[in-house]
Amino acid sequence: MKTRQLANVLIKVLGLSIVANTIPAAIGAAMTLYNARGILAFGDLFRTGLFGQVSIAVSFIIGIVFIFASRSIAALFFKTDDDA
């Protein structure tokens, strides 16, 4: 397997790993917000849970970008397609 092909596969696996890790985190954050809604006022709940939700969404988007742009990313790192 050539270096660029290997990098392409590894970047896709990294993207899938990021996406797979954000799904349980999103479920946990949603459950935390649901459980805390009776304890805190709405304004406090919004501020408390906003960072968690945004960071999960950003991680998910980064994972999707890694999956779809893996060839371009591998091309940036490896200009030639020679065996290493």
mmCIF file of the N, C-alpha and C atoms, coordinates in Angstrom:
data_MODEL
# 
_entry.id   MODEL 
# 
loop_
_atom_site.group_PDB 
_atom_site.id 
_atom_site.type_symbol 
_atom_site.label_atom_id 
_atom_site.label_alt_id 
_atom_site.label_comp_id 
_atom_site.label_asym_id 
_atom_site.label_entity_id 
_atom_site.label_seq_id 
_atom_site.pdbx_PDB_ins_code 
_atom_site.Cartn_x 
_atom_site.Cartn_y 
_atom_site.Cartn_z 
_atom_site.occupancy 
_atom_site.B_iso_or_equiv 
_atom_site.pdbx_formal_charge 
_atom_site.auth_seq_id 
_atom_site.auth_comp_id 
_atom_site.auth_asym_id 
_atom_site.auth_atom_id 
_atom_site.pdbx_PDB_model_num 
ATOM 1   N N  . MET A 1 1  ? 0.846   -1.168 0.000  1.00 0.00 ? 1  MET A N  1 
ATOM 2   C CA . MET A 1 1  ? 0.000   0.000  0.000  1.00 0.00 ? 1  MET A CA 1 
ATOM 3   C C  . MET A 1 1  ? 0.895   1.236  0.000  1.00 0.00 ? 1  MET A C  1 
ATOM 4   N N  . LYS A 1 2  ? 0.558   2.181  -0.815 1.00 0.00 ? 2  LYS A N  1 
ATOM 5   C CA . LYS A 1 2  ? 1.363   3.391  -0.918 1.00 0.00 ? 2  LYS A CA 1 
ATOM 6   C C  . LYS A 1 2  ? 1.099   4.305  0.270  1.00 0.00 ? 2  LYS A C  1 
ATOM 7   N N  . THR A 1 3  ? 2.025   5.221  0.483  1.00 0.00 ? 3  THR A N  1 
ATOM 8   C CA . THR A 1 3  ? 1.961   6.102  1.646  1.00 0.00 ? 3  THR A CA 1 
ATOM 9   C C  . THR A 1 3  ? 0.701   6.962  1.637  1.00 0.00 ? 3  THR A C  1 
ATOM 10  N N  . ARG A 1 4  ? 0.363   7.515  0.505  1.00 0.00 ? 4  ARG A N  1 
ATOM 11  C CA . ARG A 1 4  ? -0.809  8.378  0.429  1.00 0.00 ? 4  ARG A CA 1 
ATOM 12  C C  . ARG A 1 4  ? -2.092  7.587  0.661  1.00 0.00 ? 4  ARG A C  1 
ATOM 13  N N  . GLN A 1 5  ? -2.143  6.360  0.144  1.00 0.00 ? 5  GLN A N  1 
ATOM 14  C CA . GLN A 1 5  ? -3.324  5.519  0.363  1.00 0.00 ? 5  GLN A CA 1 
ATOM 15  C C  . GLN A 1 5  ? -3.472  5.169  1.835  1.00 0.00 ? 5  GLN A C  1 
ATOM 16  N N  . LEU A 1 6  ? -2.356  4.843  2.471  1.00 0.00 ? 6  LEU A N  1 
ATOM 17  C CA . LEU A 1 6  ? -2.393  4.524  3.897  1.00 0.00 ? 6  LEU A CA 1 
ATOM 18  C C  . LEU A 1 6  ? -2.831  5.729  4.715  1.00 0.00 ? 6  LEU A C  1 
ATOM 19  N N  . ALA A 1 7  ? -2.311  6.901  4.380  1.00 0.00 ? 7  ALA A N  1 
ATOM 20  C CA . ALA A 1 7  ? -2.714  8.116  5.088  1.00 0.00 ? 7  ALA A CA 1 
ATOM 21  C C  . ALA A 1 7  ? -4.200  8.392  4.888  1.00 0.00 ? 7  ALA A C  1 
ATOM 22  N N  . ASN A 1 8  ? -4.705  8.160  3.681  1.00 0.00 ? 8  ASN A N  1 
ATOM 23  C CA . ASN A 1 8  ? -6.123  8.351  3.390  1.00 0.00 ? 8  ASN A CA 1 
ATOM 24  C C  . ASN A 1 8  ? -6.975  7.464  4.288  1.00 0.00 ? 8  ASN A C  1 
ATOM 25  N N  . VAL A 1 9  ? -6.595  6.195  4.394  1.00 0.00 ? 9  VAL A N  1 
ATOM 26  C CA . VAL A 1 9  ? -7.351  5.255  5.222  1.00 0.00 ? 9  VAL A CA 1 
ATOM 27  C C  . VAL A 1 9  ? -7.273  5.646  6.695  1.00 0.00 ? 9  VAL A C  1 
ATOM 28  N N  . LEU A 1 10 ? -6.089  6.016  7.159  1.00 0.00 ? 10 LEU A N  1 
ATOM 29  C CA . LEU A 1 10 ? -5.936  6.375  8.568  1.00 0.00 ? 10 LEU A CA 1 
ATOM 30  C C  . LEU A 1 10 ? -6.701  7.653  8.921  1.00 0.00 ? 10 LEU A C  1 
ATOM 31  N N  . ILE A 1 11 ? -6.754  8.610  8.016  1.00 0.00 ? 11 ILE A N  1 
ATOM 32  C CA . ILE A 1 11 ? -7.514  9.835  8.270  1.00 0.00 ? 11 ILE A CA 1 
ATOM 33  C C  . ILE A 1 11 ? -9.006  9.527  8.313  1.00 0.00 ? 11 ILE A C  1 
ATOM 34  N N  . LYS A 1 12 ? -9.479  8.626  7.443  1.00 0.00 ? 12 LYS A N  1 
ATOM 35  C CA . LYS A 1 12 ? -10.897 8.231  7.494  1.00 0.00 ? 12 LYS A CA 1 
ATOM 36  C C  . LYS A 1 12 ? -11.222 7.520  8.805  1.00 0.00 ? 12 LYS A C  1 
ATOM 37  N N  . VAL A 1 13 ? -10.317 6.654  9.257  1.00 0.00 ? 13 VAL A N  1 
ATOM 38  C CA . VAL A 1 13 ? -10.537 5.959  10.527 1.00 0.00 ? 13 VAL A CA 1 
ATOM 39  C C  . VAL A 1 13 ? -10.552 6.957  11.681 1.00 0.00 ? 13 VAL A C  1 
ATOM 40  N N  . LEU A 1 14 ? -9.673  7.948  11.627 1.00 0.00 ? 14 LEU A N  1 
ATOM 41  C CA . LEU A 1 14 ? -9.674  8.989  12.655 1.00 0.00 ? 14 LEU A CA 1 
ATOM 42  C C  . LEU A 1 14 ? -11.000 9.742  12.663 1.00 0.00 ? 14 LEU A C  1 
ATOM 43  N N  . GLY A 1 15 ? -11.499 10.085 11.482 1.00 0.00 ? 15 GLY A N  1 
ATOM 44  C CA . GLY A 1 15 ? -12.789 10.772 11.394 1.00 0.00 ? 15 GLY A CA 1 
ATOM 45  C C  . GLY A 1 15 ? -13.926 9.927  11.933 1.00 0.00 ? 15 GLY A C  1 
ATOM 46  N N  . LEU A 1 16 ? -13.933 8.646  11.584 1.00 0.00 ? 16 LEU A N  1 
ATOM 47  C CA . LEU A 1 16 ? -14.976 7.749  12.105 1.00 0.00 ? 16 LEU A CA 1 
ATOM 48  C C  . LEU A 1 16 ? -14.884 7.618  13.617 1.00 0.00 ? 16 LEU A C  1 
ATOM 49  N N  . SER A 1 17 ? -13.672 7.589  14.143 1.00 0.00 ? 17 SER A N  1 
ATOM 50  C CA . SER A 1 17 ? -13.484 7.500  15.590 1.00 0.00 ? 17 SER A CA 1 
ATOM 51  C C  . SER A 1 17 ? -14.025 8.746  16.288 1.00 0.00 ? 17 SER A C  1 
ATOM 52  N N  . ILE A 1 18 ? -13.756 9.911  15.718 1.00 0.00 ? 18 ILE A N  1 
ATOM 53  C CA . ILE A 1 18 ? -14.263 11.158 16.310 1.00 0.00 ? 18 ILE A CA 1 
ATOM 54  C C  . ILE A 1 18 ? -15.787 11.170 16.291 1.00 0.00 ? 18 ILE A C  1 
ATOM 55  N N  . VAL A 1 19 ? -16.369 10.778 15.165 1.00 0.00 ? 19 VAL A N  1 
ATOM 56  C CA . VAL A 1 19 ? -17.834 10.754 15.056 1.00 0.00 ? 19 VAL A CA 1 
ATOM 57  C C  . VAL A 1 19 ? -18.424 9.753  16.046 1.00 0.00 ? 19 VAL A C  1 
ATOM 58  N N  . ALA A 1 20 ? -17.797 8.576  16.159 1.00 0.00 ? 20 ALA A N  1 
ATOM 59  C CA . ALA A 1 20 ? -18.298 7.551  17.077 1.00 0.00 ? 20 ALA A CA 1 
ATOM 60  C C  . ALA A 1 20 ? -18.199 8.003  18.528 1.00 0.00 ? 20 ALA A C  1 
ATOM 61  N N  . ASN A 1 21 ? -17.204 8.797  18.867 1.00 0.00 ? 21 ASN A N  1 
ATOM 62  C CA . ASN A 1 21 ? -17.071 9.281  20.241 1.00 0.00 ? 21 ASN A CA 1 
ATOM 63  C C  . ASN A 1 21 ? -18.013 10.427 20.561 1.00 0.00 ? 21 ASN A C  1 
ATOM 64  N N  . THR A 1 22 ? -18.447 11.172 19.558 1.00 0.00 ? 22 THR A N  1 
ATOM 65  C CA . THR A 1 22 ? -19.335 12.303 19.847 1.00 0.00 ? 22 THR A CA 1 
ATOM 66  C C  . THR A 1 22 ? -20.784 11.880 20.033 1.00 0.00 ? 22 THR A C  1 
ATOM 67  N N  . ILE A 1 23 ? -21.172 10.751 19.497 1.00 0.00 ? 23 ILE A N  1 
ATOM 68  C CA . ILE A 1 23 ? -22.570 10.313 19.635 1.00 0.00 ? 23 ILE A CA 1 
ATOM 69  C C  . ILE A 1 23 ? -22.934 10.043 21.098 1.00 0.00 ? 23 ILE A C  1 
ATOM 70  N N  . PRO A 1 24 ? -22.150 9.225  21.841 1.00 0.00 ? 24 PRO A N  1 
ATOM 71  C CA . PRO A 1 24 ? -22.497 9.045  23.259 1.00 0.00 ? 24 PRO A CA 1 
ATOM 72  C C  . PRO A 1 24 ? -22.365 10.337 24.071 1.00 0.00 ? 24 PRO A C  1 
ATOM 73  N N  . ALA A 1 25 ? -21.403 11.178 23.707 1.00 0.00 ? 25 ALA A N  1 
ATOM 74  C CA . ALA A 1 25 ? -21.249 12.447 24.420 1.00 0.00 ? 25 ALA A CA 1 
ATOM 75  C C  . ALA A 1 25 ? -22.474 13.338 24.210 1.00 0.00 ? 25 ALA A C  1 
ATOM 76  N N  . ALA A 1 26 ? -23.013 13.342 23.001 1.00 0.00 ? 26 ALA A N  1 
ATOM 77  C CA . ALA A 1 26 ? -24.208 14.140 22.713 1.00 0.00 ? 26 ALA A CA 1 
ATOM 78  C C  . ALA A 1 26 ? -25.409 13.604 23.483 1.00 0.00 ? 26 ALA A C  1 
ATOM 79  N N  . ILE A 1 27 ? -25.535 12.295 23.552 1.00 0.00 ? 27 ILE A N  1 
ATOM 80  C CA . ILE A 1 27 ? -26.645 11.700 24.304 1.00 0.00 ? 27 ILE A CA 1 
ATOM 81  C C  . ILE A 1 27 ? -26.509 12.030 25.790 1.00 0.00 ? 27 ILE A C  1 
ATOM 82  N N  . GLY A 1 28 ? -25.291 11.928 26.316 1.00 0.00 ? 28 GLY A N  1 
ATOM 83  C CA . GLY A 1 28 ? -25.061 12.258 27.725 1.00 0.00 ? 28 GLY A CA 1 
ATOM 84  C C  . GLY A 1 28 ? -25.334 13.715 28.031 1.00 0.00 ? 28 GLY A C  1 
ATOM 85  N N  . ALA A 1 29 ? -24.916 14.608 27.137 1.00 0.00 ? 29 ALA A N  1 
ATOM 86  C CA . ALA A 1 29 ? -25.162 16.037 27.351 1.00 0.00 ? 29 ALA A CA 1 
ATOM 87  C C  . ALA A 1 29 ? -26.650 16.347 27.286 1.00 0.00 ? 29 ALA A C  1 
ATOM 88  N N  . ALA A 1 30 ? -27.358 15.712 26.353 1.00 0.00 ? 30 ALA A N  1 
ATOM 89  C CA . ALA A 1 30 ? -28.801 15.936 26.253 1.00 0.00 ? 30 ALA A CA 1 
ATOM 90  C C  . ALA A 1 30 ? -29.519 15.436 27.510 1.00 0.00 ? 30 ALA A C  1 
ATOM 91  N N  . MET A 1 31 ? -29.089 14.285 28.023 1.00 0.00 ? 31 MET A N  1 
ATOM 92  C CA . MET A 1 31 ? -29.703 13.756 29.243 1.00 0.00 ? 31 MET A CA 1 
ATOM 93  C C  . MET A 1 31 ? -29.400 14.649 30.444 1.00 0.00 ? 31 MET A C  1 
ATOM 94  N N  . THR A 1 32 ? -28.194 15.195 30.500 1.00 0.00 ? 32 THR A N  1 
ATOM 95  C CA . THR A 1 32 ? -27.841 16.106 31.588 1.00 0.00 ? 32 THR A CA 1 
ATOM 96  C C  . THR A 1 32 ? -28.692 17.362 31.542 1.00 0.00 ? 32 THR A C  1 
ATOM 97  N N  . LEU A 1 33 ? -28.874 17.908 30.348 1.00 0.00 ? 33 LEU A N  1 
ATOM 98  C CA . LEU A 1 33 ? -29.729 19.093 30.217 1.00 0.00 ? 33 LEU A CA 1 
ATOM 99  C C  . LEU A 1 33 ? -31.171 18.773 30.587 1.00 0.00 ? 33 LEU A C  1 
ATOM 100 N N  . TYR A 1 34 ? -31.636 17.592 30.193 1.00 0.00 ? 34 TYR A N  1 
ATOM 101 C CA . TYR A 1 34 ? -33.009 17.201 30.515 1.00 0.00 ? 34 TYR A CA 1 
ATOM 102 C C  . TYR A 1 34 ? -33.188 17.051 32.024 1.00 0.00 ? 34 TYR A C  1 
ATOM 103 N N  . ASN A 1 35 ? -32.207 16.436 32.694 1.00 0.00 ? 35 ASN A N  1 
ATOM 104 C CA . ASN A 1 35 ? -32.302 16.245 34.138 1.00 0.00 ? 35 ASN A CA 1 
ATOM 105 C C  . ASN A 1 35 ? -32.159 17.554 34.906 1.00 0.00 ? 35 ASN A C  1 
ATOM 106 N N  . ALA A 1 36 ? -31.376 18.488 34.383 1.00 0.00 ? 36 ALA A N  1 
ATOM 107 C CA . ALA A 1 36 ? -31.114 19.734 35.098 1.00 0.00 ? 36 ALA A CA 1 
ATOM 108 C C  . ALA A 1 36 ? -32.189 20.784 34.860 1.00 0.00 ? 36 ALA A C  1 
ATOM 109 N N  . ARG A 1 37 ? -33.114 20.532 33.973 1.00 0.00 ? 37 ARG A N  1 
ATOM 110 C CA . ARG A 1 37 ? -34.091 21.572 33.644 1.00 0.00 ? 37 ARG A CA 1 
ATOM 111 C C  . ARG A 1 37 ? -34.993 21.906 34.818 1.00 0.00 ? 37 ARG A C  1 
ATOM 112 N N  . GLY A 1 38 ? -35.232 20.995 35.708 1.00 0.00 ? 38 GLY A N  1 
ATOM 113 C CA . GLY A 1 38 ? -36.066 21.290 36.873 1.00 0.00 ? 38 GLY A CA 1 
ATOM 114 C C  . GLY A 1 38 ? -35.289 21.925 38.004 1.00 0.00 ? 38 GLY A C  1 
ATOM 115 N N  . ILE A 1 39 ? -33.970 21.792 37.985 1.00 0.00 ? 39 ILE A N  1 
ATOM 116 C CA . ILE A 1 39 ? -33.149 22.296 39.086 1.00 0.00 ? 39 ILE A CA 1 
ATOM 117 C C  . ILE A 1 39 ? -32.771 23.757 38.877 1.00 0.00 ? 39 ILE A C  1 
ATOM 118 N N  . LEU A 1 40 ? -32.396 24.115 37.658 1.00 0.00 ? 40 LEU A N  1 
ATOM 119 C CA . LEU A 1 40 ? -31.906 25.453 37.370 1.00 0.00 ? 40 LEU A CA 1 
ATOM 120 C C  . LEU A 1 40 ? -32.962 26.279 36.655 1.00 0.00 ? 40 LEU A C  1 
ATOM 121 N N  . ALA A 1 41 ? -32.791 27.574 36.717 1.00 0.00 ? 41 ALA A N  1 
ATOM 122 C CA . ALA A 1 41 ? -33.625 28.451 35.906 1.00 0.00 ? 41 ALA A CA 1 
ATOM 123 C C  . ALA A 1 41 ? -33.223 28.286 34.444 1.00 0.00 ? 41 ALA A C  1 
ATOM 124 N N  . PHE A 1 42 ? -34.106 28.660 33.535 1.00 0.00 ? 42 PHE A N  1 
ATOM 125 C CA . PHE A 1 42 ? -33.849 28.437 32.111 1.00 0.00 ? 42 PHE A CA 1 
ATOM 126 C C  . PHE A 1 42 ? -32.581 29.136 31.633 1.00 0.00 ? 42 PHE A C  1 
ATOM 127 N N  . GLY A 1 43 ? -32.328 30.364 32.088 1.00 0.00 ? 43 GLY A N  1 
ATOM 128 C CA . GLY A 1 43 ? -31.139 31.117 31.678 1.00 0.00 ? 43 GLY A CA 1 
ATOM 129 C C  . GLY A 1 43 ? -29.865 30.422 32.109 1.00 0.00 ? 43 GLY A C  1 
ATOM 130 N N  . ASP A 1 44 ? -29.835 29.931 33.357 1.00 0.00 ? 44 ASP A N  1 
ATOM 131 C CA . ASP A 1 44 ? -28.664 29.206 33.838 1.00 0.00 ? 44 ASP A CA 1 
ATOM 132 C C  . ASP A 1 44 ? -28.479 27.903 33.082 1.00 0.00 ? 44 ASP A C  1 
ATOM 133 N N  . LEU A 1 45 ? -29.567 27.235 32.782 1.00 0.00 ? 45 LEU A N  1 
ATOM 134 C CA . LEU A 1 45 ? -29.498 25.979 32.042 1.00 0.00 ? 45 LEU A CA 1 
ATOM 135 C C  . LEU A 1 45 ? -28.922 26.208 30.653 1.00 0.00 ? 45 LEU A C  1 
ATOM 136 N N  . PHE A 1 46 ? -29.340 27.294 30.013 1.00 0.00 ? 46 PHE A N  1 
ATOM 137 C CA . PHE A 1 46 ? -28.855 27.594 28.670 1.00 0.00 ? 46 PHE A CA 1 
ATOM 138 C C  . PHE A 1 46 ? -27.354 27.865 28.683 1.00 0.00 ? 46 PHE A C  1 
ATOM 139 N N  . ARG A 1 47 ? -26.892 28.663 29.638 1.00 0.00 ? 47 ARG A N  1 
ATOM 140 C CA . ARG A 1 47 ? -25.456 28.970 29.723 1.00 0.00 ? 47 ARG A CA 1 
ATOM 141 C C  . ARG A 1 47 ? -24.654 27.744 30.111 1.00 0.00 ? 47 ARG A C  1 
ATOM 142 N N  . THR A 1 48 ? -25.157 26.923 31.002 1.00 0.00 ? 48 THR A N  1 
ATOM 143 C CA . THR A 1 48 ? -24.435 25.754 31.469 1.00 0.00 ? 48 THR A CA 1 
ATOM 144 C C  . THR A 1 48 ? -24.284 24.722 30.367 1.00 0.00 ? 48 THR A C  1 
ATOM 145 N N  . GLY A 1 49 ? -25.321 24.456 29.626 1.00 0.00 ? 49 GLY A N  1 
ATOM 146 C CA . GLY A 1 49 ? -25.278 23.400 28.634 1.00 0.00 ? 49 GLY A CA 1 
ATOM 147 C C  . GLY A 1 49 ? -24.818 23.822 27.268 1.00 0.00 ? 49 GLY A C  1 
ATOM 148 N N  . LEU A 1 50 ? -24.706 25.120 27.031 1.00 0.00 ? 50 LEU A N  1 
ATOM 149 C CA . LEU A 1 50 ? -24.362 25.595 25.691 1.00 0.00 ? 50 LEU A CA 1 
ATOM 150 C C  . LEU A 1 50 ? -22.963 25.179 25.281 1.00 0.00 ? 50 LEU A C  1 
ATOM 151 N N  . PHE A 1 51 ? -21.983 25.314 26.172 1.00 0.00 ? 51 PHE A N  1 
ATOM 152 C CA . PHE A 1 51 ? -20.611 24.960 25.807 1.00 0.00 ? 51 PHE A CA 1 
ATOM 153 C C  . PHE A 1 51 ? -20.490 23.477 25.499 1.00 0.00 ? 51 PHE A C  1 
ATOM 154 N N  . GLY A 1 52 ? -21.143 22.644 26.270 1.00 0.00 ? 52 GLY A N  1 
ATOM 155 C CA . GLY A 1 52 ? -21.094 21.209 26.021 1.00 0.00 ? 52 GLY A CA 1 
ATOM 156 C C  . GLY A 1 52 ? -21.696 20.836 24.677 1.00 0.00 ? 52 GLY A C  1 
ATOM 157 N N  . GLN A 1 53 ? -22.812 21.433 24.344 1.00 0.00 ? 53 GLN A N  1 
ATOM 158 C CA . GLN A 1 53 ? -23.463 21.135 23.068 1.00 0.00 ? 53 GLN A CA 1 
ATOM 159 C C  . GLN A 1 53 ? -22.645 21.655 21.892 1.00 0.00 ? 53 GLN A C  1 
ATOM 160 N N  . VAL A 1 54 ? -22.080 22.850 22.023 1.00 0.00 ? 54 VAL A N  1 
ATOM 161 C CA . VAL A 1 54 ? -21.293 23.420 20.924 1.00 0.00 ? 54 VAL A CA 1 
ATOM 162 C C  . VAL A 1 54 ? -20.023 22.616 20.702 1.00 0.00 ? 54 VAL A C  1 
ATOM 163 N N  . SER A 1 55 ? -19.342 22.217 21.768 1.00 0.00 ? 55 SER A N  1 
ATOM 164 C CA . SER A 1 55 ? -18.107 21.449 21.602 1.00 0.00 ? 55 SER A CA 1 
ATOM 165 C C  . SER A 1 55 ? -18.378 20.085 20.978 1.00 0.00 ? 55 SER A C  1 
ATOM 166 N N  . ILE A 1 56 ? -19.497 19.476 21.306 1.00 0.00 ? 56 ILE A N  1 
ATOM 167 C CA . ILE A 1 56 ? -19.860 18.199 20.694 1.00 0.00 ? 56 ILE A CA 1 
ATOM 168 C C  . ILE A 1 56 ? -20.155 18.393 19.207 1.00 0.00 ? 56 ILE A C  1 
ATOM 169 N N  . ALA A 1 57 ? -20.867 19.448 18.875 1.00 0.00 ? 57 ALA A N  1 
ATOM 170 C CA . ALA A 1 57 ? -21.181 19.710 17.462 1.00 0.00 ? 57 ALA A CA 1 
ATOM 171 C C  . ALA A 1 57 ? -19.920 20.002 16.665 1.00 0.00 ? 57 ALA A C  1 
ATOM 172 N N  . VAL A 1 58 ? -18.992 20.756 17.240 1.00 0.00 ? 58 VAL A N  1 
ATOM 173 C CA . VAL A 1 58 ? -17.735 21.051 16.545 1.00 0.00 ? 58 VAL A CA 1 
ATOM 174 C C  . VAL A 1 58 ? -16.929 19.777 16.334 1.00 0.00 ? 58 VAL A C  1 
ATOM 175 N N  . SER A 1 59 ? -16.859 18.916 17.335 1.00 0.00 ? 59 SER A N  1 
ATOM 176 C CA . SER A 1 59 ? -16.141 17.645 17.186 1.00 0.00 ? 59 SER A CA 1 
ATOM 177 C C  . SER A 1 59 ? -16.771 16.783 16.097 1.00 0.00 ? 59 SER A C  1 
ATOM 178 N N  . PHE A 1 60 ? -18.092 16.746 16.058 1.00 0.00 ? 60 PHE A N  1 
ATOM 179 C CA . PHE A 1 60 ? -18.793 15.969 15.037 1.00 0.00 ? 60 PHE A CA 1 
ATOM 180 C C  . PHE A 1 60 ? -18.486 16.512 13.640 1.00 0.00 ? 60 PHE A C  1 
ATOM 181 N N  . ILE A 1 61 ? -18.494 17.819 13.491 1.00 0.00 ? 61 ILE A N  1 
ATOM 182 C CA . ILE A 1 61 ? -18.201 18.432 12.193 1.00 0.00 ? 61 ILE A CA 1 
ATOM 183 C C  . ILE A 1 61 ? -16.763 18.150 11.772 1.00 0.00 ? 61 ILE A C  1 
ATOM 184 N N  . ILE A 1 62 ? -15.825 18.220 12.711 1.00 0.00 ? 62 ILE A N  1 
ATOM 185 C CA . ILE A 1 62 ? -14.425 17.903 12.391 1.00 0.00 ? 62 ILE A CA 1 
ATOM 186 C C  . ILE A 1 62 ? -14.301 16.468 11.932 1.00 0.00 ? 62 ILE A C  1 
ATOM 187 N N  . GLY A 1 63 ? -14.987 15.543 12.578 1.00 0.00 ? 63 GLY A N  1 
ATOM 188 C CA . GLY A 1 63 ? -14.961 14.143 12.160 1.00 0.00 ? 63 GLY A CA 1 
ATOM 189 C C  . GLY A 1 63 ? -15.509 13.950 10.751 1.00 0.00 ? 63 GLY A C  1 
ATOM 190 N N  . ILE A 1 64 ? -16.620 14.617 10.439 1.00 0.00 ? 64 ILE A N  1 
ATOM 191 C CA . ILE A 1 64 ? -17.202 14.528 9.096  1.00 0.00 ? 64 ILE A CA 1 
ATOM 192 C C  . ILE A 1 64 ? -16.249 15.098 8.053  1.00 0.00 ? 64 ILE A C  1 
ATOM 193 N N  . VAL A 1 65 ? -15.597 16.211 8.366  1.00 0.00 ? 65 VAL A N  1 
ATOM 194 C CA . VAL A 1 65 ? -14.629 16.807 7.429  1.00 0.00 ? 65 VAL A CA 1 
ATOM 195 C C  . VAL A 1 65 ? -13.470 15.847 7.195  1.00 0.00 ? 65 VAL A C  1 
ATOM 196 N N  . PHE A 1 66 ? -12.971 15.203 8.253  1.00 0.00 ? 66 PHE A N  1 
ATOM 197 C CA . PHE A 1 66 ? -11.896 14.230 8.087  1.00 0.00 ? 66 PHE A CA 1 
ATOM 198 C C  . PHE A 1 66 ? -12.317 13.087 7.174  1.00 0.00 ? 66 PHE A C  1 
ATOM 199 N N  . ILE A 1 67 ? -13.544 12.629 7.307  1.00 0.00 ? 67 ILE A N  1 
ATOM 200 C CA . ILE A 1 67 ? -14.008 11.514 6.489  1.00 0.00 ? 67 ILE A CA 1 
ATOM 201 C C  . ILE A 1 67 ? -14.094 11.919 5.026  1.00 0.00 ? 67 ILE A C  1 
ATOM 202 N N  . PHE A 1 68 ? -14.717 13.060 4.748  1.00 0.00 ? 68 PHE A N  1 
ATOM 203 C CA . PHE A 1 68 ? -14.954 13.451 3.356  1.00 0.00 ? 68 PHE A CA 1 
ATOM 204 C C  . PHE A 1 68 ? -13.741 14.082 2.681  1.00 0.00 ? 68 PHE A C  1 
ATOM 205 N N  . ALA A 1 69 ? -12.861 14.696 3.441  1.00 0.00 ? 69 ALA A N  1 
ATOM 206 C CA . ALA A 1 69 ? -11.703 15.372 2.840  1.00 0.00 ? 69 ALA A CA 1 
ATOM 207 C C  . ALA A 1 69 ? -10.407 14.612 3.072  1.00 0.00 ? 69 ALA A C  1 
ATOM 208 N N  . SER A 1 70 ? -10.484 13.320 3.333  1.00 0.00 ? 70 SER A N  1 
ATOM 209 C CA . SER A 1 70 ? -9.280  12.565 3.662  1.00 0.00 ? 70 SER A CA 1 
ATOM 210 C C  . SER A 1 70 ? -8.279  12.534 2.513  1.00 0.00 ? 70 SER A C  1 
ATOM 211 N N  . ARG A 1 71 ? -8.758  12.464 1.284  1.00 0.00 ? 71 ARG A N  1 
ATOM 212 C CA . ARG A 1 71 ? -7.829  12.458 0.139  1.00 0.00 ? 71 ARG A CA 1 
ATOM 213 C C  . ARG A 1 71 ? -7.089  13.784 0.027  1.00 0.00 ? 71 ARG A C  1 
ATOM 214 N N  . SER A 1 72 ? -7.790  14.857 0.209  1.00 0.00 ? 72 SER A N  1 
ATOM 215 C CA . SER A 1 72 ? -7.157  16.177 0.127  1.00 0.00 ? 72 SER A CA 1 
ATOM 216 C C  . SER A 1 72 ? -6.157  16.381 1.262  1.00 0.00 ? 72 SER A C  1 
ATOM 217 N N  . ILE A 1 73 ? -6.529  15.935 2.448  1.00 0.00 ? 73 ILE A N  1 
ATOM 218 C CA . ILE A 1 73 ? -5.636  16.071 3.596  1.00 0.00 ? 73 ILE A CA 1 
ATOM 219 C C  . ILE A 1 73 ? -4.385  15.222 3.392  1.00 0.00 ? 73 ILE A C  1 
ATOM 220 N N  . ALA A 1 74 ? -4.560  13.999 2.898  1.00 0.00 ? 74 ALA A N  1 
ATOM 221 C CA . ALA A 1 74 ? -3.405  13.134 2.630  1.00 0.00 ? 74 ALA A CA 1 
ATOM 222 C C  . ALA A 1 74 ? -2.523  13.737 1.548  1.00 0.00 ? 74 ALA A C  1 
ATOM 223 N N  . ALA A 1 75 ? -3.121  14.383 0.550  1.00 0.00 ? 75 ALA A N  1 
ATOM 224 C CA . ALA A 1 75 ? -2.346  15.016 -0.516 1.00 0.00 ? 75 ALA A CA 1 
ATOM 225 C C  . ALA A 1 75 ? -1.532  16.200 0.020  1.00 0.00 ? 75 ALA A C  1 
ATOM 226 N N  . LEU A 1 76 ? -2.050  16.890 1.032  1.00 0.00 ? 76 LEU A N  1 
ATOM 227 C CA . LEU A 1 76 ? -1.297  17.983 1.639  1.00 0.00 ? 76 LEU A CA 1 
ATOM 228 C C  . LEU A 1 76 ? -0.036  17.480 2.335  1.00 0.00 ? 76 LEU A C  1 
ATOM 229 N N  . PHE A 1 77 ? -0.150  16.339 2.997  1.00 0.00 ? 77 PHE A N  1 
ATOM 230 C CA . PHE A 1 77 ? 0.983   15.804 3.746  1.00 0.00 ? 77 PHE A CA 1 
ATOM 231 C C  . PHE A 1 77 ? 1.978   15.065 2.853  1.00 0.00 ? 77 PHE A C  1 
ATOM 232 N N  . PHE A 1 78 ? 1.494   14.402 1.834  1.00 0.00 ? 78 PHE A N  1 
ATOM 233 C CA . PHE A 1 78 ? 2.352   13.597 0.966  1.00 0.00 ? 78 PHE A CA 1 
ATOM 234 C C  . PHE A 1 78 ? 2.203   14.085 -0.466 1.00 0.00 ? 78 PHE A C  1 
ATOM 235 N N  . LYS A 1 79 ? 3.176   14.843 -0.917 1.00 0.00 ? 79 LYS A N  1 
ATOM 236 C CA . LYS A 1 79 ? 3.103   15.419 -2.264 1.00 0.00 ? 79 LYS A CA 1 
ATOM 237 C C  . LYS A 1 79 ? 3.310   14.358 -3.344 1.00 0.00 ? 79 LYS A C  1 
ATOM 238 N N  . THR A 1 80 ? 4.176   13.377 -3.090 1.00 0.00 ? 80 THR A N  1 
ATOM 239 C CA . THR A 1 80 ? 4.403   12.312 -4.076 1.00 0.00 ? 80 THR A CA 1 
ATOM 240 C C  . THR A 1 80 ? 3.680   11.064 -3.638 1.00 0.00 ? 80 THR A C  1 
ATOM 241 N N  . ASP A 1 81 ? 3.446   10.162 -4.571 1.00 0.00 ? 81 ASP A N  1 
ATOM 242 C CA . ASP A 1 81 ? 2.738   8.928  -4.284 1.00 0.00 ? 81 ASP A CA 1 
ATOM 243 C C  . ASP A 1 81 ? 3.698   7.743  -4.264 1.00 0.00 ? 81 ASP A C  1 
ATOM 244 N N  . ASP A 1 82 ? 4.917   7.971  -3.798 1.00 0.00 ? 82 ASP A N  1 
ATOM 245 C CA . ASP A 1 82 ? 5.928   6.917  -3.752 1.00 0.00 ? 82 ASP A CA 1 
ATOM 246 C C  . ASP A 1 82 ? 5.741   6.061  -2.510 1.00 0.00 ? 82 ASP A C  1 
ATOM 247 N N  . ASP A 1 83 ? 6.265   4.836  -2.584 1.00 0.00 ? 83 ASP A N  1 
ATOM 248 C CA . ASP A 1 83 ? 6.263   3.978  -1.403 1.00 0.00 ? 83 ASP A CA 1 
ATOM 249 C C  . ASP A 1 83 ? 7.300   4.475  -0.433 1.00 0.00 ? 83 ASP A C  1 
ATOM 250 N N  . ALA A 1 84 ? 6.990   4.383  0.831  1.00 0.00 ? 84 ALA A N  1 
ATOM 251 C CA . ALA A 1 84 ? 7.948   4.845  1.842  1.00 0.00 ? 84 ALA A CA 1 
ATOM 252 C C  . ALA A 1 84 ? 8.758   3.690  2.372  1.00 0.00 ? 84 ALA A C  1 
# 
